[in-house]
């Protein structure tokens, strides 16, 4: 009953599986229902990987992490545009959960702003 989400990390943190496309090929080769992908948009931004990698990975994406590129901050701190990423998730038919894996200076203040920003960006795509 456990799903493993293989998560590529930026090159400054890891020297193996640095892009979602690399991890997608590995997960596809393993071909096991319990082995899937975690698409971490922060790492994808740092690797200059396109949202199209999410579209290509499609149903293999089981979970998503979000944080802004410059300092791994919460959405709405620097104002990063996540619409291309949200659109890719929608196009891929993603139905899973999204975690805000980021640094927090004041979660009570930042979390409502982050959620509101992501909801506004998602609504702009409808």
ZINOR-V549989 format. One record per pair of residues at least 24 apart in sequence whose C-alpha atoms are under 10 Angstrom apart, sorted by sequence separation. I is the first residue (numbers start at 1). J is the second residue. If there is no record, write none. Layout:
# ZINOR-V549989
[[I | J] [I | J]]
This chain:
# ZINOR-V549989
[[19 | 43] [20 | 44] [36 | 60] [37 | 61] [38 | 62] [39 | 63] [40 | 64] [41 | 65] [42 | 66] [43 | 67] [45 | 69] [46 | 70] [18 | 43] [19 | 44] [35 | 60] [36 | 61] [37 | 62] [38 | 63] [39 | 64] [40 | 65] [41 | 66] [42 | 67] [43 | 68] [44 | 69] [45 | 70] [64 | 89] [75 | 100] [18 | 44] [19 | 45] [34 | 60] [35 | 61] [36 | 62] [37 | 63] [38 | 64] [39 | 65] [40 | 66] [41 | 67] [42 | 68] [43 | 69] [46 | 72] [74 | 100] [19 | 46] [20 | 47] [33 | 60] [35 | 62] [36 | 63] [37 | 64] [38 | 65] [39 | 66] [40 | 67] [41 | 68] [42 | 69] [73 | 100] [74 | 101] [75 | 102] [77 | 104] [18 | 46] [19 | 47] [21 | 49] [34 | 62] [41 | 69] [42 | 70] [61 | 89] [72 | 100] [73 | 101] [74 | 102] [3 | 32] [4 | 33] [5 | 34] [6 | 35] [7 | 36] [8 | 37] [18 | 47] [19 | 48] [20 | 49] [21 | 50] [24 | 53] [28 | 57] [31 | 60] [42 | 71] [43 | 72] [72 | 101] [73 | 102] [74 | 103] [3 | 33] [4 | 34] [5 | 35] [6 | 36] [7 | 37] [8 | 38] [9 | 39] [10 | 40] [13 | 43] [19 | 49] [20 | 50] [24 | 54] [27 | 57] [42 | 72] [55 | 85] [58 | 88] [59 | 89] [64 | 94] [72 | 102] [73 | 103] [74 | 104] [2 | 33] [3 | 34] [4 | 35] [5 | 36] [6 | 37] [7 | 38] [8 | 39] [9 | 40] [18 | 49] [19 | 50] [20 | 51] [21 | 52] [22 | 53] [42 | 73] [51 | 82] [54 | 85] [58 | 89] [61 | 92] [63 | 94] [71 | 102] [72 | 103] [73 | 104] [74 | 105] [2 | 34] [3 | 35] [4 | 36] [5 | 37] [6 | 38] [7 | 39] [8 | 40] [10 | 42] [11 | 43] [21 | 53] [24 | 56] [25 | 57] [28 | 60] [51 | 83] [52 | 84] [53 | 85] [54 | 86] [55 | 87] [56 | 88] [57 | 89] [58 | 90] [60 | 92] [61 | 93] [62 | 94] [63 | 95] [64 | 96] [65 | 97] [66 | 98] [67 | 99] [68 | 100] [71 | 103] [72 | 104] [73 | 105] [86 | 118] [90 | 122] [1 | 34] [2 | 35] [3 | 36] [4 | 37] [5 | 38] [6 | 39] [7 | 40] [9 | 42] [10 | 43] [20 | 53] [21 | 54] [24 | 57] [27 | 60] [51 | 84] [52 | 85] [54 | 87] [55 | 88] [58 | 91] [59 | 92] [61 | 94] [62 | 95] [63 | 96] [64 | 97] [65 | 98] [66 | 99] [67 | 100] [68 | 101] [69 | 102] [74 | 107] [77 | 110] [86 | 119] [3 | 37] [4 | 38] [5 | 39] [9 | 43] [10 | 44] [12 | 46] [19 | 53] [20 | 54] [23 | 57] [24 | 58] [50 | 84] [51 | 85] [54 | 88] [55 | 89] [58 | 92] [59 | 93] [60 | 94] [61 | 95] [62 | 96] [63 | 97] [64 | 98] [65 | 99] [66 | 100] [67 | 101] [68 | 102] [76 | 110] [87 | 121] [8 | 43] [9 | 44] [10 | 45] [11 | 46] [21 | 56] [50 | 85] [51 | 86] [52 | 87] [53 | 88] [54 | 89] [55 | 90] [56 | 91] [57 | 92] [58 | 93] [59 | 94] [61 | 96] [62 | 97] [63 | 98] [64 | 99] [65 | 100] [66 | 101] [67 | 102] [68 | 103] [75 | 110] [76 | 111] [79 | 114] [82 | 117] [83 | 118] [86 | 121] [87 | 122] [90 | 125] [7 | 43] [8 | 44] [10 | 46] [11 | 47] [20 | 56] [21 | 57] [24 | 60] [51 | 87] [52 | 88] [54 | 90] [55 | 91] [56 | 92] [58 | 94] [59 | 95] [62 | 98] [63 | 99] [64 | 100] [65 | 101] [66 | 102] [67 | 103] [74 | 110] [75 | 111] [76 | 112] [77 | 113] [81 | 117] [82 | 118] [86 | 122] [9 | 46] [10 | 47] [20 | 57] [24 | 61] [51 | 88] [52 | 89] [54 | 91] [55 | 92] [64 | 101] [65 | 102] [73 | 110] [74 | 111] [76 | 113] [77 | 114] [80 | 117] [81 | 118] [83 | 120] [84 | 121] [85 | 122] [86 | 123] [9 | 47] [10 | 48] [50 | 88] [51 | 89] [54 | 92] [55 | 93] [75 | 113] [76 | 114] [79 | 117] [83 | 121] [84 | 122] [87 | 125] [8 | 47] [52 | 91] [53 | 92] [55 | 94] [74 | 113] [75 | 114] [76 | 115] [82 | 121] [83 | 122] [86 | 125] [87 | 126] [52 | 92] [54 | 94] [74 | 114] [75 | 115] [76 | 116] [77 | 117] [81 | 121] [82 | 122] [83 | 123] [20 | 61] [41 | 82] [44 | 85] [73 | 114] [74 | 115] [75 | 116] [76 | 117] [83 | 124] [84 | 125] [75 | 117] [76 | 118] [83 | 125] [75 | 118] [41 | 85] [67 | 114] [39 | 89] [6 | 60] [7 | 61] [5 | 60] [6 | 61] [5 | 61] [6 | 62] [7 | 63] [5 | 62] [6 | 63] [7 | 64] [4 | 62] [5 | 63] [7 | 65] [40 | 98] [3 | 62] [4 | 63] [5 | 64] [39 | 98] [40 | 99] [42 | 101] [38 | 98] [40 | 100] [41 | 101] [42 | 102] [40 | 101]]
